Amino acid sequence: MSAANDRLPHGYRNLTRRVTGVAAIEKTYTGSDARTRLRREELCLRLVADVLPVPPVLDKDEARCVLRLGYIAGTPGPDLIENRFARQVLAAAGSLLARLQTHASPLLMPRLEGVGTVAVHGDFGVQNLLFDAGAVCVVGLVDWELAHLGDVVEDVAWAEWIVRMHYPAAIEELDALFTGYGAHPRWSVRQAAMVMQCERLRERCEGEGSADAITMWRARVQKTERWTE
């Protein structure tokens, strides 16, 4: 694989870089379960390629825990939210999630681990969406490494959590997320799902022995529990 030296924005756990000179990116997975997450993401991308806008899988290097994907030209959701397109972004996100649960979930469910009635992306939110110039259409849904079987409310609740935690100025536009999604689950159910996901991430950090991350996620659990709609 070619060396990559242009790191993409809005990455967190993994290192994602644009490959110089070609329309591709390389995602390097870290952590004790890096290879498992690489394989899960590759599987999901291949299975949903015909029904959702996702980057094509080009190749992989499991020894280095690197997955090479086709580059999608689009604007990251966070950039559009910060430029006052929150309502359009959230409506499009909700609509895409409905498509995921209707069209992609049946393809994914036989192959994913977990217990539940639907395939869950696992980190669904504006941070993992790329949009066209008008913020009307999602052109890319990335980062499938945490996909699993779960409850129908998990992804929509996490999309809301991302807004409440990282983009509070857009909270007043959250109704657009539910309008696009076509349903508005009860607050108590959504909040419980948010807390559950924060606890999962805290547990992951405990498994990795990252003291700072454990402290951060403990604080986020407590903050999420204090929220009101």
C-alpha positions as CSV (number, residue, x, y, z in Angstrom):
1,M,0.0,0.0,0.0
2,S,1.1,3.5,-0.7
3,A,2.1,5.8,2.2
4,A,-0.5,8.3,3.2
5,N,0.4,11.6,4.7
6,D,-2.8,13.7,4.6
7,R,-4.8,13.0,7.8
8,L,-8.5,13.5,7.4
9,P,-10.4,15.7,9.9
10,H,-12.9,14.5,12.5
11,G,-11.1,11.2,13.2
12,Y,-10.9,10.0,16.8
13,R,-9.8,6.4,17.7
14,N,-8.2,5.5,14.4
15,L,-5.8,7.1,12.0
16,T,-7.4,7.9,8.6
17,R,-5.3,9.5,5.9
18,R,-5.7,10.4,2.2
19,V,-3.4,8.5,0.0
20,T,-1.2,10.8,-2.0
21,G,-1.8,10.9,-5.7
22,V,-4.8,8.6,-5.8
23,A,-8.5,8.7,-4.9
24,A,-8.2,6.5,-1.8
25,I,-7.8,6.7,1.9
26,E,-6.1,4.3,4.4
27,K,-7.7,3.6,7.7
28,T,-5.3,2.2,10.3
29,Y,-7.1,0.5,13.3
30,T,-5.6,0.6,16.8
31,G,-6.3,-1.2,20.0
32,S,-6.4,-4.8,21.1
33,D,-9.3,-5.7,18.8
34,A,-8.1,-3.7,15.8
35,R,-8.2,-6.7,13.4
36,T,-11.7,-7.6,14.5
37,R,-13.0,-4.1,13.9
38,L,-11.2,-4.0,10.5
39,R,-12.9,-7.2,9.4
40,R,-16.3,-6.0,10.7
41,E,-16.1,-2.8,8.8
42,E,-14.9,-4.4,5.6
43,L,-17.8,-6.9,5.8
44,C,-20.4,-4.2,6.4
45,L,-19.1,-2.0,3.6
46,R,-19.2,-4.8,1.1
47,L,-22.7,-5.9,2.1
48,V,-24.4,-2.5,2.0
49,A,-22.6,-1.1,-1.0
50,D,-25.6,-1.5,-3.3
51,V,-28.1,0.1,-0.9
52,L,-26.3,2.9,0.9
53,P,-23.7,5.5,0.0
54,V,-20.5,4.0,1.5
55,P,-16.9,4.0,0.4
56,P,-15.8,1.1,-1.8
57,V,-13.3,-1.4,-0.3
58,L,-10.1,-1.4,-2.4
59,D,-7.9,-3.8,-0.4
60,K,-6.5,-4.4,3.0
61,D,-3.4,-5.3,4.9
62,E,-4.4,-7.2,8.0
63,A,-0.9,-7.5,9.3
64,R,-0.8,-3.7,9.6
65,C,-4.5,-3.4,10.4
66,V,-5.0,-1.2,7.4
67,L,-8.1,-1.0,5.3
68,R,-7.9,0.9,2.0
69,L,-11.1,2.6,0.8
70,G,-12.1,4.6,-2.2
71,Y,-12.2,8.4,-1.5
72,I,-15.6,10.1,-1.3
73,A,-15.6,13.8,-2.2
74,G,-18.0,15.4,0.3
75,T,-18.3,17.8,3.1
76,P,-18.2,16.4,6.7
77,G,-21.4,16.9,8.7
78,P,-19.6,18.8,11.5
79,D,-18.4,21.4,9.0
80,L,-21.9,22.0,7.7
81,I,-23.4,22.2,11.2
82,E,-20.8,24.9,12.1
83,N,-21.8,26.7,8.9
84,R,-25.5,26.9,9.9
85,F,-26.7,24.0,7.9
86,A,-27.7,21.9,11.0
87,R,-31.4,21.5,10.0
88,Q,-30.6,20.2,6.5
89,V,-27.8,17.9,7.9
90,L,-30.0,16.4,10.6
91,A,-33.0,15.8,8.3
92,A,-30.7,14.0,5.8
93,A,-29.1,12.0,8.6
94,G,-32.5,10.8,9.8
95,S,-33.6,9.9,6.3
96,L,-30.4,7.9,5.7
97,L,-30.9,6.1,9.0
98,A,-34.4,5.0,8.0
99,R,-32.9,3.6,4.8
100,L,-30.2,1.8,6.7
101,Q,-32.8,0.1,9.0
102,T,-35.1,-0.7,6.1
103,H,-32.8,-1.8,3.3
104,A,-29.3,-2.5,4.8
105,S,-30.3,-4.1,8.1
106,P,-31.7,-7.3,6.4
107,L,-28.4,-7.8,4.6
108,L,-26.3,-7.3,7.7
109,M,-28.3,-9.1,10.4
110,P,-27.3,-12.6,9.4
111,R,-23.6,-11.7,9.6
112,L,-23.3,-9.4,12.7
113,E,-22.9,-10.4,16.3
114,G,-25.1,-9.2,19.2
115,V,-28.7,-9.5,20.3
116,G,-31.4,-7.4,18.8
117,T,-34.0,-6.8,16.1
118,V,-32.0,-4.5,13.8
119,A,-28.5,-3.9,12.5
120,V,-26.9,-1.0,14.4
121,H,-24.1,1.1,12.8
122,G,-22.7,1.8,16.3
123,D,-21.4,5.3,15.8
124,F,-24.1,6.9,13.7
125,G,-24.1,10.7,13.6
126,V,-23.0,13.7,11.7
127,Q,-19.3,13.0,12.5
128,N,-19.5,10.0,10.2
129,L,-21.5,11.5,7.4
130,L,-20.3,13.3,4.2
131,F,-22.7,15.5,2.3
132,D,-23.1,17.2,-1.1
133,A,-22.5,20.9,-1.4
134,G,-26.1,21.8,-0.5
135,A,-26.2,19.6,2.7
136,V,-29.3,18.0,1.2
137,C,-27.9,14.5,0.3
138,V,-25.6,12.2,2.2
139,V,-22.9,11.0,-0.1
140,G,-21.0,8.9,2.4
141,L,-21.6,7.0,5.6
142,V,-18.3,5.8,7.1
143,D,-16.9,4.1,10.2
144,W,-18.8,0.8,10.5
145,E,-16.3,-0.9,12.8
146,L,-18.7,-0.9,15.8
147,A,-21.7,-2.4,13.9
148,H,-23.7,-5.0,15.8
149,L,-27.2,-6.3,16.3
150,G,-29.2,-4.2,18.7
151,D,-32.2,-2.1,19.4
152,V,-33.9,0.1,16.8
153,V,-33.4,3.3,18.9
154,E,-29.6,3.0,19.3
155,D,-28.5,4.8,16.2
156,V,-31.0,7.6,16.3
157,A,-30.3,8.2,20.0
158,W,-26.5,8.3,19.4
159,A,-27.0,10.8,16.5
160,E,-28.8,13.0,19.0
161,W,-26.1,12.5,21.6
162,I,-23.4,13.7,19.2
163,V,-25.4,16.9,18.7
164,R,-26.1,17.4,22.4
165,M,-22.5,16.7,23.4
166,H,-20.5,18.4,20.7
167,Y,-22.8,20.8,18.9
168,P,-25.2,22.3,21.5
169,A,-26.0,25.3,19.3
170,A,-27.8,22.8,17.0
171,I,-30.0,21.2,19.7
172,E,-33.0,23.3,18.7
173,E,-32.8,21.7,15.3
174,L,-33.0,18.1,16.5
175,D,-36.6,17.8,15.5
176,A,-35.4,17.7,11.9
177,L,-33.5,14.4,12.8
178,F,-36.7,12.7,13.9
179,T,-38.7,14.2,11.0
180,G,-36.2,12.7,8.5
181,Y,-36.1,9.4,10.4
182,G,-39.9,9.2,10.4
183,A,-40.3,8.5,14.2
184,H,-39.7,10.2,17.5
185,P,-39.0,7.7,20.2
186,R,-39.7,8.7,23.8
187,W,-37.0,10.7,25.6
188,S,-36.6,8.1,28.4
189,V,-35.9,5.4,25.8
190,R,-33.4,7.6,23.8
191,Q,-31.6,8.8,27.0
192,A,-31.3,5.2,28.2
193,A,-29.7,4.2,24.9
194,M,-27.3,7.2,25.1
195,V,-26.2,6.2,28.6
196,M,-25.8,2.5,27.5
197,Q,-23.5,3.5,24.6
198,C,-21.4,5.8,26.8
199,E,-21.0,2.9,29.3
200,R,-20.0,0.6,26.4
201,L,-17.3,3.1,25.4
202,R,-16.1,3.4,29.0
203,E,-15.8,-0.3,29.2
204,R,-13.8,-0.4,26.0
205,C,-11.4,2.1,27.5
206,E,-11.1,0.1,30.7
207,G,-10.2,-2.9,28.5
208,E,-7.4,-0.8,26.9
209,G,-6.2,0.6,30.2
210,S,-6.6,4.2,29.1
211,A,-7.0,6.1,32.4
212,D,-7.7,9.5,30.8
213,A,-10.3,8.0,28.4
214,I,-12.0,6.1,31.3
215,T,-12.3,9.4,33.3
216,M,-13.7,11.2,30.3
217,W,-16.4,8.6,29.6
218,R,-17.4,8.3,33.2
219,A,-18.0,12.1,33.2
220,R,-19.9,11.8,30.0
221,V,-22.1,9.1,31.4
222,Q,-22.9,11.3,34.4
223,K,-23.6,14.3,32.1
224,T,-25.9,12.3,29.9
225,E,-27.8,11.1,32.8
226,R,-28.5,14.7,33.9
227,W,-29.8,15.8,30.5
228,T,-33.5,16.7,30.1
229,E,-35.3,16.9,26.8
